Amino acid sequence: MDTKIPPKDSWTVAQAKAKLSEVIEKARHQGPQAITKNGKNAVVVVDALLWERTQKQHREGNIADFLLNSPLRGSGLKVTRLKGGLREIDL
């Protein structure tokens, strides 16, 4: 699923305040709704289920999966380990 979903509609802060219920309904049934402030995109209102799905995608996997999917994998980057084993530290 592509998480970069462009907003369907755009609202000024004043419009969104005046029609909050409509903004929410459109976000739930028609897709993300952008709210602008001073002519610039400020926030996007999205359906809660869409938000949960996109957040879950970012949390799946473990450190091994993360490293295997790293854009640096296969880049030829060489990492060397320090010799001498474990270091002692004072806690």
N, C-alpha and C positions, 0 to 999 in steps of 0.2 A: 504494500500500500504506500502510495506517495504521501508523505506527511506535509508536503509543501502545497497546500490547497489554497488557491487565491480566494479572497473574500468575494462573496456574491454581490453584496451591496455595500455602500459606504454612507455613513451618517456623521454629522457634526455632533459634538458633545451636546449641544442644545437640543438637536433633533432626537438623539438617543435618550436624553432625560425625559423629554416630552412623550416619547413613544417606546419606553423601555419594554413593555409587554410585547409590542410588535417586533422589536429587535430580537428579543428572546425567541419568540415563535418562529421568526424567519431563520434564526441560527439553528434551531432544532429541526426545521423541516426543509429549508432551502439551502443551507450551507453557511459557512462563516460570514460574519458581518463586521466590517471595519468601522472603527470610530476614529474620527480625525479631530485633532486639536490644533488650532492655528494653521489650518491647511495641510498639516502633515499627519500621516498615519500614527496613531497613538496606541491603540489596542485592537484586538480582534475578539469578538464574542463567538464562541463555538459551542456546539452541542456537547454536553457532559460525556456522553458515550464516545464521541470522536476524540475528545481530550484524553480520556482514560486509555483508549486504544493507542494513541500516539505516545503517551507516556510509558505504557507497558513495553512498547517496542524498544525504548531506550534503556530499559532495566533488564531485559532478558540477557541470558548468558552469564559467563563468568570471566575471570581475568584471562584464562587461556583462550576463550573465544575472542575476547577483545584483541589480544595480541595477534592471533591468527588472522584477524580481519584488518589489522593495521595497514594504513597506506604505506608504511615503511617496510613492510614485509617484501622481501625480494629486491630491496633497493641497494643491496650491497653494503649496507651499514655494518661496520664491524664493531663488536662490543667485546672488550677484554675484561677478564676478571682480575682482581687484585690477588697477588700471591700472598701466602702467609696465613690463610685460613681465617677464622673468626677473630674479631677484635673484641677486646674486653672494654666494657664501659662502666662507669660509676653511675648508679642510679640514686 
